[in-house]
Amino acid sequence: MAFCIITDSASDIPQSVIKEYGLHVIPTPVTIDEKDYFDGDTIFPEEFYRIQKENKSEIKTYHISQYMFEQHFEPFAKRGDEVLYICFSTGIAGTYQAANLAKDEILEKYPDFKITIIDSKCASIGFGLVVYKLLRMQKNGAPRELLIEAAEFFCGHMEHVVTVTTLEYLARGGRLSRSSAAIGSVLDIKPIILVDEKGALVATEKVRGMKRAVKRCLELVKEKGTQLERQTVGLCYGADESICEEAEHALREEFHVKEILKTQVGCAIGAHTGPGILGIVFENAIEEKFEEYLK
């Protein structure tokens, strides 16, 4: 029996990590002109952002359904494996609830199946980073009980700092009024978005210009981060990788972070933020007993 750590594609975990660890990633659905696609399976960021930029298609997202989860959980149950699933935040999508309904259904058929589902209360590389750290710990010999404890700790201490180049997509998704978006565009307003304790995206500040927005994001990393020189920090972008060049340079040269896990945002988040997104994720606390397995 194997102890398997899995996640969903809203984690935006890099393909290099998926391949290195043989990670099972459940694809998040996205609808484009009423046709279903699956993030990281039947559609990938390059094609998605091309379609989004053309501005001719209707794009919608919905969470992974109970039935989809059952399809992904059952092979593990059949093999007698145990699963730890790190899930997209309930503050943004209904993924956690659907996964638990699927768990109940699978247990009717496989009553000995062991599965732990953790609501990450994180978005994008926020919980992608959690998964990455857990995979490294497992590779270095961390036992099952410690991995589950670490998952809860990492999810509870992950900070997100995000900004976007345009307010258009936040307005489309109902997270901002059309009038506010129009005024903001004229004034070159960029929101500073955090993830709150409920795992929801919250715009906490507004600054003028992308350069100031990046600077403010880095200030927040410095204010909220703990021992950054010991951390692996997550960095994500949308259609244009150059948007994170300044942040990446500061993280390496000013903050001296141990490692950067850089990735491209997929459909689940990109549909609501647009192609011009910059996100930085990091921890506000460090626990030594977990760090022993991350050296």
N, C-alpha and C positions, 0 to 999 in steps of 0.2 A: 504493500500500500504506500503510495506516494503522498506527500503533503504538497499540494499545488497552490501557488499564489496566482490569482488571475485578476483581471481588471476589464474595463471597457474602453472604447476608443476615445471617449471624451477626456481621458487622461493625457492624450497627445504624447504618449511615451515614444521616444525615438525608435525608428526601425532597427537601429543598431543594437539597442537594448533588447528588443523583441527577439531578434535573431540570436544574440549571444546567450540568452537564458531560455530560449524556447517558450517564451511567455504566451499564454492564451489570452487574446484580447477579443472581447465581445463587441462587434461593430454597432455603432449608434446609427439609427436610421435618419435619413434626410430626404425630403420630397422636393423634387425640382419639376415644376410644371406637371404636378400630380403623378409623377413617376417616382417610385421608391428606389433609393440608392442606400448603400451601407458604407459608412465612413471607414476608410482603410481597407475595404474589401472590394466594392464595386465602384467606388469613387475616391479619388485622392486629392490632396490640397491643391496641387497645380491646376487640375481640371476644374475643381470647385471654384477657385478664385477667378479663373478665366470666365466662367459662367456668371459669377457674381458681378464682375467688373463690366460685363456687357450690359447689365441692367435690363435684360429683356425677359428674364424668367422669374417665376414666382417660386421662392425658396422657403420651405418650412421645415422645422425639425420636430420630432416627437421622441419620447423616451422609449427605450427598449421594452417590449411588451412581455407579459408573463409567459406567453407561448414561446417567444424567442429565447427567454432565459431557460425555460425547460429544455429546449433543444440543446443549449450549451452545457447545462448542468448534467444532463442524463449520462453522457459518455463517462464522466468522472464517477458517477454513482455506479454505473455498470462495472467499472474496473475496480471498484472498492477504494478509490482514492479519497483523500480528504481535501477540502477546498477552503481557501481563505480568499474571499472576493472583496476587493477594495473598490467601492462604488462611488459614482458621481454624486455630488452633493444634493441632498433633498431640498436645499434652499433654492435650487435652480430647476430641478427636474424630478419626476416621479419614479426615477429608476429604482431607488431603494425599496419602495413599496411593492413594485412589480417583481423585483427579485425575491422578496420574502414570500409573496404569493406563489411563485414558482417553486421555492424551497418547500413549502408546505405540500404542494402537489407531488413533487418528486419523493418526499418522505413517505407518502402514502404507498408508493410503489417500491421504494428502497428504504425501509425504516432504519437501516444501519448506516446510511449515508451521513457523513459528518461535514457540515458546511457552516462556516462563519461568514456573515455578511456585515461589513463595516461601512457605515455612512461616513465618507471621508470629510464631508462638509468642506470640500475643496473643489477647485475647478481646474481643468486643463493640466498643465505640468505640475500644478500643486499636488494632485494625488498621483500623477505620474512619478514625481520625485519620491513620494512615499513608497510606491511599488518598487522603484529602483533600489532604494535603500534596503527594503525587505529582501529583495532578491540577492543583494550582496551579502547581507547578514546570513541568509540561508546557505549561500555558497561557502561561507566561512565557518559553517558548523553551528549556527544558532538553532536551539531546539524550538519545537513547535510553540510551546507555551510562551517563550520569550518573543517569538515573532508576532504573535497575536497581541501581546502587551505592547510591543514596539509600534505596531500598526496604530493602536489607539493613541499612543503618545504622539507619534509623528503627525497624525491627522489633527490632533488637538492643539498642536503648536506650530502649524504651518501658516505663514503670513503671505498674502498676495498683494502686490501693488501693480496696477494696470492703468494704461492710458490708451487712447485711440486717436487717430488722425482726423476722423470725421464723426459727427454725431448722427449722421443719417441712419445708420443701421440700428442704433439704440432706439431711435424714434420708430423705425419700422416694427421693431419687436415690442413696442409699447412700454419700454423702460424710460422713455423721455417723450414729452409732448412735441408735436410737429412745430409749434410756434417757438418753443425753446430751442429746438434744433436749428431752425432757420436763423434765429437771432445769434445763436452760438457760432454758426458758420460764418456769418458776417463779421463777427468780432474775433474770429479765430480762437474760439474757446475750446480747450481740451479738458476733459474730466479726469480726475484722479479717482480710480475705482478700487475699492478694497473688498474683501470677502469678510462678512461679519461672523459673529459666533454661531449664527444659524446656518451658515454656509450660503448666504445670499450675496449677490453682487450689489454693492452700494456705492454710489458716487458721492464722495465726501468733500471734494474740493473742485474748484475750477481755476484754471490758469490760462493765460493767453500765449499761444504759440507752442509748437511741439518741443522746441529746445528747452523752454521753461518747464514743460511737463516732464520731460526726461530728467531734468535736474531735480525736480520735486520728488519724483519716484525714487531717485537715488538717496535723497535726504531721508525719506521714509525707511528705506532699507537700513540706513545707518542708525536711525532712531529705534527701530523695532527689532533689528537683528541682534542675535547673541553670538559672540565669538565667531564672527563671519569667516575668519581665517581658518577655522576648523570645519567649515561647512561646504557641502555641495549645494550650490544655488541653481535654481531652475530659471531659464530664460527662454521666452517664447515670442514668436513673431508670426505675422500672417503671410501676405503675398511677397513682402520685400524684406529680406534678411538684413539689409543695410540699416533698417530702423533701429536695430539693437546694437549697432557698432559702438556707439558712445557708452551705453550702459555696460556692455561687455568689457570695454577697456577700463572703465572705472572699477568694476568688480574685481578685475585682475590686478590692476596697478595701484589702486587706492585702498581697496578693502582687502586685497590679498586672499581672496576666497580659495579654498582648497581645490575646488573643481566646479566647472559650469556644465550643467546638463541643458544643452540648447536644443530647441525643437520648433517645428512649425505647427501652428494651431490648425486643427482640422475643422470639419463641418459643424460639429456640435456647438462650439463657441464662435467660430468664424462667421456663422450665419447671422449672429446677433451683434457682433462687434465690427464686422467688415474686414477688409484686407489689411488695414493699417493699424495693427494692434501690437503693443509692446507689453509684456508681462514679466514680472520678476517675482519669484517665490523663494522663500527662505524660512528658517526656523527662529522662533523667539525664545527657545530653551534647548538645552542639550542634556542628555542623560548618559552618564558615563558607562553604565552597564550595556547600553546599546552600541556605544562608540567602540567598544572593544572588538566588535564583530565588523566594524566598518573601516578598519585600518588597512 
